[in-house]
Amino acid sequence: MEIRWLEAFVAVAEELHFGRAAERLGMAQSPLSQTVRRLERELDTTLFDRSTRSVALTPAGLALLPHVRRAFGELELGTEATRATDGLVHGTVAIGFSGALNHHTLSPLTRAVRHRYPNVTMVLTGRVMTGDGVVQVERGDLDIAFVGLPIDPSPLSTRLVAREPLGAVLPVDHRLAEEKEIDLAELAAEPFVATPVSAGSALQRLTVEACSRADFRPEVVQESTDPFLILTLVSAGVGVALMASSIAAIVPPGAVYVPLRDEPTYMEHAIAWRADNPSLVLSTVLEVAEEVLPSPE
């Protein structure tokens, strides 16, 4: 069994498309298919259900995937360990974040890491909502995820890095757009744009909680996993939204941020990671995060 066979298997398993997997590996589709076939013959099993329209992992493929990922992780750790003998930190850390909601927490961390550890590669994945981020860290697809607290019971470690109140984002021509602050109940009849429930979004949960305290349930007319797209939709007049206060600095033309007069609903930003992840790069990035993103009092 060769490493390249396993690399081909992981690429197809993650893409579930031979063409995209071949492009990702920089090879033609036919040699990729042959490589996967060799692995299947070696294991005497079928790893993928193939049809003209779709590719899916078989039970055998699903059983194999986490072990192969773990093996590649061990190889990465071994590479880190050998390189660490020169006194430098080398390696890769995968970080998931939601997008605009993390614009004031992600960038200080990435700038500091790049400045201090130029041999560390950061793979950044956007549009990762809290629920998805937790799942991806638990299964090892991400090393760190920016999440909203609280999260559902999980073996992950978390640390609070920012706390900010929610406010309303309104179209610039909205009847309340020029107010210095408003009561959330004044938006009870408005259509809302929000992040989706299915992604386990902390912002969506907080939006429902805040509106419930104001004695109404928001009518969500459109959802998006991209917070900046939500701002854009508000500026286009699709609806209103609740967002963390730091968004005020990046609201696009056509929309305004208005603080709420009610009892504050706070969004608590945190980072999540697996405490049993032995990666030297992860521990290094966490140390930097503790310095540049201290927990608020």
C-alpha positions as CSV (number, residue, x, y, z in Angstrom):
1,M,0.0,0.0,0.0
2,E,1.4,3.4,-1.0
3,I,0.8,6.8,0.6
4,R,-0.3,8.2,-2.7
5,W,-3.1,5.7,-2.8
6,L,-4.3,6.9,0.5
7,E,-4.0,10.5,-0.6
8,A,-6.2,9.7,-3.6
9,F,-8.7,8.0,-1.4
10,V,-9.0,11.0,1.0
11,A,-9.3,13.5,-1.9
12,V,-12.2,11.6,-3.5
13,A,-13.8,11.0,-0.1
14,E,-13.7,14.7,0.7
15,E,-14.8,15.9,-2.7
16,L,-17.1,13.0,-3.6
17,H,-16.3,13.8,-7.2
18,F,-13.4,12.2,-9.2
19,G,-13.0,15.3,-11.4
20,R,-12.6,17.8,-8.5
21,A,-10.4,15.3,-6.6
22,A,-8.1,14.9,-9.6
23,E,-7.9,18.7,-10.0
24,R,-7.0,19.1,-6.3
25,L,-4.2,16.5,-6.7
26,G,-2.9,18.0,-9.9
27,M,-3.5,14.8,-12.0
28,A,-5.8,13.5,-14.6
29,Q,-9.0,11.7,-13.7
30,S,-8.2,8.4,-15.3
31,P,-5.0,7.8,-13.3
32,L,-6.8,8.8,-10.1
33,S,-9.5,6.3,-10.7
34,Q,-6.9,3.6,-11.3
35,T,-5.1,4.5,-8.1
36,V,-8.3,4.2,-6.1
37,R,-9.0,0.8,-7.8
38,R,-5.5,-0.4,-6.7
39,L,-6.3,0.6,-3.1
40,E,-9.6,-1.3,-3.3
41,R,-7.9,-4.4,-4.7
42,E,-5.3,-4.2,-1.9
43,L,-8.0,-4.0,0.7
44,D,-10.2,-6.5,-1.1
45,T,-13.2,-4.2,-0.7
46,T,-15.2,-1.4,-2.4
47,L,-14.6,2.1,-0.9
48,F,-17.0,4.1,-3.2
49,D,-20.4,3.6,-4.7
50,R,-20.0,5.1,-8.2
51,S,-22.7,6.1,-10.6
52,T,-22.8,8.4,-13.6
53,R,-24.2,11.2,-11.4
54,S,-22.7,10.7,-8.0
55,V,-20.0,9.3,-5.8
56,A,-20.6,8.1,-2.2
57,L,-18.5,6.4,0.4
58,T,-19.5,2.8,1.1
59,P,-19.6,1.6,4.8
60,A,-16.0,0.3,4.3
61,G,-14.9,3.7,3.0
62,L,-16.6,5.5,5.9
63,A,-14.8,3.1,8.3
64,L,-11.4,3.7,6.7
65,L,-11.5,7.5,6.3
66,P,-11.0,8.6,10.0
67,H,-8.0,6.1,10.3
68,V,-6.3,7.5,7.2
69,R,-6.9,11.1,8.4
70,R,-5.4,10.1,11.7
71,A,-2.4,8.5,10.0
72,F,-1.8,11.7,7.9
73,G,-2.1,13.7,11.1
74,E,0.6,11.6,12.8
75,L,2.9,12.1,9.7
76,E,2.3,15.8,10.0
77,L,3.2,15.7,13.7
78,G,6.3,13.7,13.0
79,T,7.3,16.3,10.4
80,E,6.7,19.1,13.0
81,A,8.8,17.2,15.5
82,T,11.8,16.8,13.2
83,R,11.7,20.4,12.1
84,A,11.4,21.6,15.7
85,T,14.9,20.5,16.3
86,D,16.2,23.6,14.6
87,G,14.4,25.8,17.1
88,L,11.7,27.0,14.7
89,V,8.0,26.2,14.5
90,H,6.9,24.7,11.2
91,G,3.6,23.2,10.1
92,T,0.0,23.9,9.3
93,V,-3.0,24.9,11.4
94,A,-6.5,24.9,10.0
95,I,-8.8,27.7,11.3
96,G,-12.6,28.0,10.7
97,F,-14.5,31.3,11.1
98,S,-17.8,32.7,10.2
99,G,-16.6,35.7,8.2
100,A,-17.5,39.3,9.0
101,L,-18.5,38.4,12.6
102,N,-14.8,37.6,13.3
103,H,-13.3,40.6,11.5
104,H,-12.0,42.0,14.8
105,T,-10.8,38.7,16.3
106,L,-9.4,36.7,13.4
107,S,-7.2,39.4,11.8
108,P,-5.1,40.2,15.0
109,L,-4.4,36.5,15.5
110,T,-3.4,35.8,11.9
111,R,-1.2,38.9,11.6
112,A,0.6,38.0,14.9
113,V,1.2,34.4,13.9
114,R,2.5,35.4,10.4
115,H,4.8,37.9,11.9
116,R,6.2,35.7,14.7
117,Y,6.1,32.3,13.0
118,P,6.6,32.8,9.2
119,N,7.1,29.0,8.7
120,V,3.5,28.3,10.0
121,T,0.9,27.9,7.3
122,M,-2.6,28.9,8.3
123,V,-5.4,27.4,6.2
124,L,-8.4,29.6,6.8
125,T,-12.0,28.4,6.1
126,G,-14.8,31.0,6.1
127,R,-18.6,30.7,6.5
128,V,-18.1,28.2,9.3
129,M,-21.0,28.6,11.8
130,T,-20.7,27.6,15.4
131,G,-22.3,24.1,15.1
132,D,-20.4,23.3,12.0
133,G,-17.2,24.5,13.5
134,V,-17.6,22.3,16.6
135,V,-18.2,19.2,14.4
136,Q,-15.2,19.9,12.2
137,V,-12.9,20.4,15.1
138,E,-14.1,17.3,16.8
139,R,-13.5,15.2,13.7
140,G,-10.1,16.8,13.0
141,D,-10.9,18.8,9.9
142,L,-10.1,22.0,11.7
143,D,-7.6,22.7,14.5
144,I,-9.4,25.8,15.8
145,A,-12.8,27.3,15.2
146,F,-14.2,30.7,16.1
147,V,-17.5,29.9,17.8
148,G,-20.3,31.7,19.7
149,L,-20.9,30.6,23.3
150,P,-22.4,28.6,24.7
151,I,-21.9,25.5,22.6
152,D,-23.7,22.2,23.1
153,P,-22.0,19.7,25.4
154,S,-18.8,18.7,23.7
155,P,-15.3,17.4,24.6
156,L,-13.8,20.6,23.1
157,S,-12.0,23.2,25.0
158,T,-13.1,26.8,24.6
159,R,-11.9,30.3,25.6
160,L,-13.9,33.5,25.5
161,V,-12.1,36.1,23.3
162,A,-14.7,38.9,22.9
163,R,-18.1,40.0,24.2
164,E,-20.3,42.5,22.4
165,P,-24.0,43.5,22.4
166,L,-26.3,42.9,19.5
167,G,-27.8,45.8,17.7
168,A,-30.1,46.3,14.6
169,V,-28.9,46.6,11.0
170,L,-31.5,48.5,9.0
171,P,-31.9,49.7,5.4
172,V,-30.8,53.3,5.2
173,D,-34.3,54.4,4.2
174,H,-36.0,52.5,7.1
175,R,-38.3,54.6,9.3
176,L,-36.0,54.0,12.3
177,A,-32.7,54.4,10.5
178,E,-31.9,57.9,11.9
179,E,-32.7,57.0,15.5
180,K,-29.8,56.9,18.0
181,E,-31.2,53.7,19.6
182,I,-34.4,51.7,19.3
183,D,-36.5,49.2,21.2
184,L,-36.3,45.8,19.5
185,A,-40.1,45.4,19.8
186,E,-40.3,48.2,17.2
187,L,-39.1,45.6,14.6
188,A,-41.7,43.0,15.5
189,A,-43.5,43.3,12.1
190,E,-40.3,43.5,10.0
191,P,-38.9,40.7,7.8
192,F,-35.6,39.5,9.1
193,V,-32.4,38.2,7.3
194,A,-30.5,35.8,9.5
195,T,-27.9,32.9,9.6
196,P,-29.4,29.4,9.2
197,V,-30.6,27.2,12.1
198,S,-29.2,24.1,10.3
199,A,-25.6,25.3,10.7
200,G,-25.9,25.7,14.4
201,S,-25.5,29.5,14.3
202,A,-25.0,31.2,17.6
203,L,-26.1,34.5,16.0
204,Q,-29.4,33.0,14.9
205,R,-30.0,31.5,18.4
206,L,-29.3,34.9,20.0
207,T,-31.6,36.7,17.5
208,V,-34.5,34.4,18.4
209,E,-33.7,34.8,22.2
210,A,-33.6,38.6,22.0
211,C,-36.8,38.8,20.0
212,S,-38.5,36.4,22.3
213,R,-37.7,38.7,25.3
214,A,-39.2,41.5,23.2
215,D,-42.4,39.4,22.9
216,F,-42.3,38.4,19.2
217,R,-40.8,35.8,17.0
218,P,-38.8,37.1,14.0
219,E,-40.1,36.3,10.5
220,V,-37.0,35.2,8.7
221,V,-37.4,35.7,5.0
222,Q,-33.9,34.8,3.9
223,E,-30.9,33.0,5.4
224,S,-27.2,33.0,4.6
225,T,-24.0,31.6,6.2
226,D,-22.1,34.7,5.1
227,P,-22.7,37.5,7.6
228,F,-21.5,40.2,5.1
229,L,-24.0,38.9,2.6
230,I,-26.7,39.4,5.3
231,L,-25.5,43.0,5.6
232,T,-25.7,43.4,1.8
233,L,-29.2,42.0,1.7
234,V,-30.3,44.4,4.4
235,S,-28.8,47.3,2.4
236,A,-30.8,46.0,-0.6
237,G,-34.0,46.3,1.5
238,V,-34.7,42.6,1.9
239,G,-35.2,42.9,5.6
240,V,-33.5,43.8,8.9
241,A,-31.0,41.9,11.0
242,L,-29.4,41.7,14.4
243,M,-25.7,41.8,14.5
244,A,-22.8,42.2,17.0
245,S,-21.8,45.9,17.6
246,S,-18.4,45.5,15.8
247,I,-20.3,45.2,12.6
248,A,-21.0,48.9,12.7
249,A,-17.6,49.6,11.3
250,I,-18.1,47.6,8.1
251,V,-21.8,48.1,7.3
252,P,-22.0,48.6,3.5
253,P,-23.6,51.7,1.9
254,G,-27.4,51.4,2.0
255,A,-27.6,50.1,5.6
256,V,-27.0,51.5,9.1
257,Y,-26.3,50.0,12.5
258,V,-28.6,51.2,15.3
259,P,-28.0,50.2,19.0
260,L,-30.8,48.6,21.0
261,R,-32.3,50.3,24.0
262,D,-33.4,47.0,25.6
263,E,-31.5,44.9,28.1
264,P,-28.3,44.0,26.1
265,T,-28.1,40.6,24.4
266,Y,-24.4,39.8,24.2
267,M,-22.6,37.7,21.6
268,E,-19.8,35.9,23.2
269,H,-17.0,35.1,20.7
270,A,-14.7,32.2,21.6
271,I,-12.1,29.9,20.1
272,A,-12.6,26.1,20.3
273,W,-10.0,23.3,20.0
274,R,-9.3,19.7,20.9
275,A,-7.2,19.6,24.1
276,D,-5.9,16.1,23.0
277,N,-4.6,17.5,19.7
278,P,-0.8,17.1,20.2
279,S,0.2,19.5,17.4
280,L,3.0,21.8,18.3
281,V,1.7,24.4,15.8
282,L,-1.7,24.4,17.5
283,S,-0.2,25.0,20.9
284,T,1.9,27.8,19.5
285,V,-1.1,29.5,17.9
286,L,-3.1,29.1,21.1
287,E,-0.3,30.8,23.0
288,V,-0.3,33.7,20.5
289,A,-4.1,33.9,20.8
290,E,-4.0,34.2,24.5
291,E,-1.8,37.2,24.2
292,V,-3.5,39.1,21.3
293,L,-7.0,38.0,22.2
294,P,-7.2,38.0,26.0
295,S,-10.5,37.0,27.6
296,P,-12.6,40.0,28.5
297,E,-13.3,40.5,32.2
